[in-house]
């Protein structure tokens, strides 16, 4: 990009226009959705599905969320999970491959021992992430998309049904079957969670029973050996299958299974005999059993290849195997008062205070050693909404046995100051033990490293201003990391003795002029030092026409998506343990990713068609998000989604 300053000026100029804000539901996960104080837009927009469906989770059933509508939002025009979160992520250019952060965000609130294979989480549905539904009818929501061939598909199914005896059934299934553009590059991801919820007639007792299973199978190729060139040494675009790759035989398999039983006994119900809200007192218990099995193997490593380097401790092949089982018990006592139901019909507590005790028992097998250990944590949560325009949420856990000293403190404050805008403040402090992978690695039954790293301390302070009438959101963040853990250019786990600071600025704006829409998001970030390598500028934009056609029956959208980031050193990737590493050879330059799309909606049926990665047609350059892993050339993908409520 020759003129990045002009690009920044263009994005910032859009913040002076007066756009329209689209209503969005919260992302999955308890307490992860932003609170808005606007009236329900569903009441005035007939294009939005107005079925009375509300989402809740076993972790905090008192808190409900809106069920996502059926408009032509990102959930239909975008299909890759790396583009569906609050911020884009990167991967190996292949749908279903492990992902990493392009924009720095605080780490997940992990309690206790964890393996460290977090790059797969984006494609999984864990037991505590299963959404249950409060609804009067059965609901089915299905989604399917396909790329250039039948070996490039993505299928999702969500189902919820209520029965006459206060019992609900919930199901979430996802399957990615994606044969990559390069040789020996395939991802097969399966995720299934199914659960039952039952509430007694007097609302004294309720339980959630959930089973979840997730599996990933990857064909690994180590990336390309070199970009194809012509006789003059210029890079040329060729069929991806003709590009030579580093590896032709390794595979990775990672599977998890969970059984989760969560139940609550109301010693004092949230409503009296007249139906008026009152303070409730509840005891809860959660029992969770989970197994993880990770295996990488290459039984035919090339004799003349230096790809594995020192990791190839046996000339006959490489094997990395870890099996982990965890039994978790948590006891909780909480008191709360429900807020009056607002115009959206969503139920949420006006105030809540809970304290808990959590015990974990771990069984670990690393070829060839076994071990068992325990951990105990204290937990707490608070919600306070004294008036409709002010809301405070806080969460904490602290390790008292096993992971002694591990903690997480998090607080969020929402303020609606009317003409001054809606404000959101957030503070996070987290001290977390290193993962197993960072501490100890066995390869082919030989100990490769054993470390004694310090705990990592992360601190985040954030403030955001939302102007709903103008469709503008501006957020500033400051992040500080001490004892940062990473994998160096050789793939070896290391720890930095220097603190890393990451200041960030995020601006979002949505423009609307008749049928013309222009959505923009700009993120600026600058990590200190040279270990956390992220683009200093990342932006995403959508320019499209949207309106009703065919006698107002069809809602159609036609436009372009653009993603652009500044130059940065790409991460390398070590397939043995599915981790992104430092590398010093390949940077990106200013790199655009342009897609064209068409989408339409008729009642509750939605369809999209995308022509992806148009830039190589003009630039003859490959697009990368990981070193050595070019994204496939221009291709076509279609998808459809339908929802039934009956």
N, C-alpha and C positions, 0 to 999 in steps of 0.2 A: 504494500500500500504506500504510494508515494506521498500522499497528503493526509496523514492521520489527523492533523489538527482540523482540517476541513470536516472530516468525519465526526469528530467530537463536537464541533460547532453545530453541525446539522442536527445531531441528536439533542443537544441542549436547547436548540432553537424550538424544538417541538414542545418544550415545557411551557412556552408562552401561549400556546393555543388552548382552546376550551373544549376538551373531549368528553366522552361519555364513559363511565365505568361499568364494566361487566361484573355481575354478581358471581362469585366463585365459592364453591364449597371448600371446607378445610381439607388438607391432605390427610391420608390415613395416619392413625396413631393417636393415642389419648393425649389431649392437651396440646397438640401440635398445630391446631388451627387458629388463625387469628380471629379475634373477636371484632365484629363490626356492630355499630350502633344504628345503622341505617334501617328504615322500614323495609319490610320484605318486598323486593322488587317483583316477586312472583305474582303479587296481587294485582299488578297493573300491566304486566306483559303477558298477553295470551299465548305467546310462542313458547313459554316455559311450561314444562310439565308440572301440574299443580297437585299431583297425587300426594296424599298424606303419608309420606315415608320419611322416617327419621333414623339416623345411624347412631349406634352406641357400642361400647366396648366393655368386655368383662372387667377390665382393670378399674374402670370408674363409670359404672352404669348410670349414675345420676346425671352425667354430662352427655347431652345429645348434640348431634350435628345435622345440618341440612343434608338431604340426599342430593347428589349432583344432578343438575338438570340435563336436558337432552338438546341443548343448543349446539352450534357448530364451533365449539371451543377447541382448545389444544388437545383435549383427550381424544378427539376424532381426527383432526388434521395432522397431529403428530402421533406416531406409533411407538417410537423407540423410547423405553423408560428413561434413558439418560437425558431426554429433553422434556420430561413431564414434571420434574420437581420444581421447587422454587428457583433453583439455579441449574444450568446445564452441567453435565459431567462428561468425562472422556472415557473411551474404551479402545479396544484393539481394531476398531473399524468394522466389527462384526457383531450384529445383534445377538445379545446373550453372553458376550464375553465380559470378564471382570471389569469393573469401572473404578474411576478415581475422581477426586475433586478438581474441577477447573477453577472454581471459586472457593476460597477457604470458608469453611463453616465449622463450628465447634463439633468435637467428637460426640458420638452417641453415648448416652448415659449407661454404659456397661457397668454392671455390678459384679465384682468378683472375677474369677478366672475366665479367660476367653482365649480361643485358639489363635485368632488373628487373620482368618481368611474372610475379611469383611467385604471384599470386592464383589462377592456374589449376592449380597443382601438385597440389592436393587430388584432382583428377579424373584424374590422369595416372599412367601406369606407365612410368617411364624404364628404360633397359636395365639399369642396375645394381640396380634394384629388383625384377627378375623373380625369383620364388621357384622354385628347383629342389627336387626331392623325392627322398629316399632311400626307396624302397618296392619291394615285391616284385610288386605288381599294378598295373593301371591305375587311376587315380583321376580322377573327374570330379565337379566341384562347380559347380552352376548356380544362379542366382538371378534372379528376375524380380519386378518390382513395377509396379503401374499406379495412377495417380491417377484423377480423375473422368472422364477421357476416354482414348481410345486414343493421343492425342497427348501423354500424360504417362507415360512409361515409363522404366524403368531395368533394364538387363540386365547380368549378370556371368557369366563362365564361366572356370573354372580347370581345367586338365587337366595330368596328369602320367603318364608311362608309362616303365617300364624295359624295355630290350631285352636279349637274351641276351649281347651283346658288351660289357657294361658301359657302355651308352649310355642316356641319359635324354632324354626330350622334355618340355618344359614350355611351357605357354601360359597367358596371362592376357589376357582381353578384357573391356572394359567399354564400355557405350554408354548415354548419357543422351539421351533425346529428350523435352524438356520444354517444352511450350507454356505460357507463363506466363498468369496470370489477367488481367493488364493487356494493353492493346493494344500490339502490336509488342514483345512480350517473350518471347523464345524462346531456349533453350540447346540446342545439339546438340554433345555431347562424345563422341568416339570415342577409345579407348585400346586398343592391341594390343601385346603383347610376346610373342615366341616365341623359344625357345632350345633348343640342344642341348648336352648335357654328355657327355663321353666320358672314361673312365679306362682306362689300359692295364692289361693283365692283371697285371703286376707292381707296379702302383700307382706306377710311376716318373713317369708323365706324365698330366696331365689338361688338358682345355680346355673352355671355355664359349664358345659362339658365339650371340650374341643380336641380334635385330632388334626395334626398337621404333618405333612411330609413334603420334603423338598429334595430334588436331586438335580445335579448338573453333570453333564458329560461333555468334555471338550476334546477336540482333536487339536493338538498344538503343533505349530510349525516354526516357532522362533522368529518369525518375520522374514522379510525378503533379504537375499544376500546383497543385492544392489539394484538401483533403479535401471531399467532398460534404456539404452542409448543407441543413437545411430552411428554411422561411420565417422561423423564429425564430433562425436562425444556429446551430442545434445540429447537431453531426456526426451523420450517419446512415449506416447500412450499406446499400450499393446493390450491384448487380452490378458487379464490377471492370471489365468491358469498357465500362461507361458512364462511367467516370472519365476525364477528359481527361488526356493526358500531354504532356510537353514536346517530344518528338521523335517523328517517325513514319517515318523512313527510314534512319537510320545502321545499319551492321553492322560487326562485328569478326570477324576470322578470325586464328587463331593456330595454327600447325602446327609440329611438330618431328618429325624422323626421326633414328634412331641405328643405327649398326652398332657392336657391341662384341665384341672378341675378347680373351679372357683365358685365359692358359695358364700352367701351372706344371710345372717339372721338379724332381723330388725327387733331389737329389744323395745324400741319405741318407734312406731311407724311415722312416716313423713306427713301424714294427714290424719286428722281426728275423725270421729264418726260423722261429722257434718261435712267433711270434704275440705276443711280449711287446712292450710299448710301450718305445720308446727315443727319444732326441733326434733329430729330423729336421732336415734342412737343405734349403731349397727356394729356387729362383730363379723369379721370375715376371715376366711381361710383359703389359701391357694396352694395346690399341690401340682407340681410340674415335673415331669420326667422327660428328659431329652437325650438323644444320642446323636453324635456327629462322627462321620467316617470320611476322612480325606485320603485320597490315594493318587499319586502321580507315578507313572512308570514309563520308561523307554527301554525296551529290551533289544533294540537294534540301533544303538547310537553309531553314527558314522565314524569310522576309524580315523579319518583325516580331518574331523571337525574339531574346532577349538571352542565351539559355542559354550559348552558347559564349564570349561576351564577346570578349576580345582574342585568343582562340585562332582566331577566324574571320578569317584573314589574307586570304582571297579570297572574295568574295561568291558565286562560282559553286559553292563547296563546300569540304570539308575532307578531307584525306587524310594519313594518317600511316603510313609504311611503313618497316620495318626487316628486313633479311635478314642473318643471321649464320651463319658456318660455322666449326667448330672441329675441328682434328685434334689428338688427345692421345695421347702415348706415356708409359707409366710402366714403370720397371724397379724390381724389388723383390727384396730378399734377406731371408729370414726363417728363424728356427729356432724349434722348438716341441717340446713333449712333450704327448701326449694324456693326459687324465685317465681313470681307469677308468670304464667306462660305468655309470651309476647305474641305479636301478630303472625310470626312465622310458625307458631305451634311448637317450637323447640323448647324442651325442658332442660333447665340447667340449675345448679345450686346457687343460691344467693350467698351462702357462706358454707364452708366445709373445713373441718380439721380432722386429720387422721394421723395415727402413729402406728408403727408396725415393727415386727421382728422377723427377719428372714434368715433361714439356715440353708446352706448348700452343702451337699456331699458330692465329691467328684471322684470318678474313677478314670484314670488316664493310661492309655497304652501307646507307647512310642517304640516301634521295633528297634531294639529288643528289650526295653525296660517298661515296667509297670509301676504305678504309684496311686495312692489314694490320699485325699486331704479334704479339709472342711473350711468353711467360711461362714461368718455371721455378720449381718448388717442390721443397723437400725434405720428405719425409713420414716418419712413424714411428708405430709402434703397439706397445703392450705389454699383455700379459695375465699375471697371476700369481695362482695359487690354491694356496698352500702347503699348506693343509689344507681339507677339504670345507666348512668354515663361514666361510671368509674368501676373498674374491675382489677383485682390483684390476684395473681396466682403464684404460688411458691412450691418448690419441691426440694427435698434433701434426702441423701442417704450417707451413712458413715459406717466404715468397716471396723468391727471390734474384735474379730478373730479371723485368722488366715490372711486376709487382705487388710491388716491393721493400718488404719490411717487413710485408706482410700475414701474419698468423699466426692459428692457433687452437691452444690448449692445453686439453685436457679430461681430467678424471680422475673415475673412479667407484670407490667402495669399498663392498662389501657385507660386513656382519658379522652372523652368526647367534649371538646371545648366549642362546639357549634361552629361559629364563623371562623374561629382560629384553627379549626381542623381537628382531626382525630390523631392523637399521639400514642405511640407505643414505645415503652422503655423495657429493656431486657438486660439482665446481668447474670453471668454464669461463671462459676469457679469450680474446677474439677481437678482432683488429684487421682491419678489412675495408675495401677501397676502395669508393667509391660505385658504384652501378650506372650503366649507360649512360644510362638514362632520367633519373636524377638529375643527371648531368653535362651531357648535351647532348640537345636536342630539336629536330627538324626537323618543320615542318608545311607541307604543300602545297609542298614543295621550298624552303621558306624557314627559315633558322635562327631559332628562337624563343628559346632560351636556351643559353648555354654557361657552365658554372660550374667553379670550381676548389675544390671542397669538400675538406675534410680527411677522413681515414679515420675511421670510426666505431669506437669502442672499447666493447665490451660485456663486463661481468664478472658472473658468477652464482655464488653460493654457496648450497648447499641441503643440508638434512639431513631425513631422514624416518625415522619409527618405525612398523613394522608389527607388530601383535599378532595373529597368525593365529588363535589360539584364540578371540579376541574379535571378530575381523573388523573391526578398527579400524586405520586408517592416518592419521597426522598428519605433515604436511610443512611446513617453514618454508623460505622462499626470500628471498634478498636479491639484487636486480639493480641494476646501475649502468651507465648509458649516457652516454658522452661524445661530443660532436659528433653528436647525434641528427639524422637526416634525416627530413623530412616534406614533405607538400604542403599549402600554406596554403589559406585559404578561396577564393582565386582559382584554385587548382589549380597554383600555381607551386612548384617545388622550392625548399626552404629548408633551412638548417642552423642548429641551436641552438648558441649558445656557452655554455649553462649545462648542467651535468650533471643527469641525471634519475635519481632513485633510485626503485625499486619494491619495497617490502617486501611479502611475500605469506605467507598462511597457508592451507593446504588441509587439510580434515578429511574423511575418508570412513568410513562405517559401513554395515554390512549386517545387518539384523535378520531373525530367523527364529523364528516361533512357530507350530508346526504347518504349516498350508498358507499362512499369512500371511507375506509377505515385505515388507520395507521397506528400500530402498536409498537412501542419502543421500550427497551430496557438497556441501560448502560451501567456497567460495573467497573470501577477503578479500584485497584489494590496494589500495594507495594510492600511485599515482604522484605524484611531486612536480611542481610547476609546472602548466602548463595546456596542454601540447602533446600529451602522450600521454593520450588520453581513453578511459578504460576504466571499466566499472562497479566500484564499490568492493566490492560484494557480488554474487556470482553463485552460484546453487545449482541443483542438479538432483536430483530425487527420483523414485522409482518405488515405488508401493504396489500390490501385486498378490496374488492367490491363485494358487497353483500346486500341482498334484497330478495323480495318475494316475486316469483314469476309463475307462469301458468295459472292465471286467475287467482293469485295469492296462495296457491296450494303448496308450492315448493319454496323453501328457503334455501338460497344458493349462495355460495362464496367462491370467488375466483381471485387468486393472487399469488404473491411470492413471499417466501421466508428467506431472510438473510441472517447469517451468523458470521461475526467477524471478531478476530482477536489479534492482539499485538504479538510481536516476536517473543518467543521464549524457548528455552531448551526443553525439548520433549522428554517425557519419562521413558526409560527403558522398561523392559518387562522380563521377569524371570519365571518361566512356566513351571519350574519344579515346585514352587510354593505359592504361585499365583500372586506375586507381588510386583508392584511398580518400583523401579529403582532409578537412581541417578544415572545419567549418561552424558558424555561431553562432546559428542560428534554431530548430532543432528538438531538443528533448531528449525522453526517454522517460517520465519518471516511473517509479515502481515498476511493473513490467510482468510479468504472468504469461503463460505459454504452457502450456496444458493439453491433453493428448491422452488419449483412451481407447483401449485396445487389447485384442485377443484373439489368442492364438497357440496353436498346438498342434503336436505332433511325434508321428509314427508311424514307428518305425524311423528311417530317414534322410531322411524327408520332413518338411518344416516349412512352416507356413502362418501368415500374420498378417493381421489386419484392424485398421486404425487409423481412428478418427474424430479429425481434427486440428483444433487451434485452437478449443477449445470456449468460451474466455473471451468472445469477442465476443457470444455469445448472451445473456450476462448484463450485460456492461459497455457494449455498443455502441461499443467503441473498436477502432481498428485497431492491429495489432501491427507494430512496426517493428524492424529491425536495421540499417537504413541510412536516412538522411534522404530522404524523398520516395518510398520504396519500401515500401508496406504489404504485409504478407504476406496471401495470399488468405484469404477467410473460411473458415468451417468446411467441411471437405471429407472425403471418404472415400478411403482408399487400401488396397489389398490387395497381398499379395506371397507368394511361395512359393520354397522352396529345396529342392534335393534333391542327394544325394551318392551316388555309386556307386563301389564298390571291387570290381573283378573281374579 
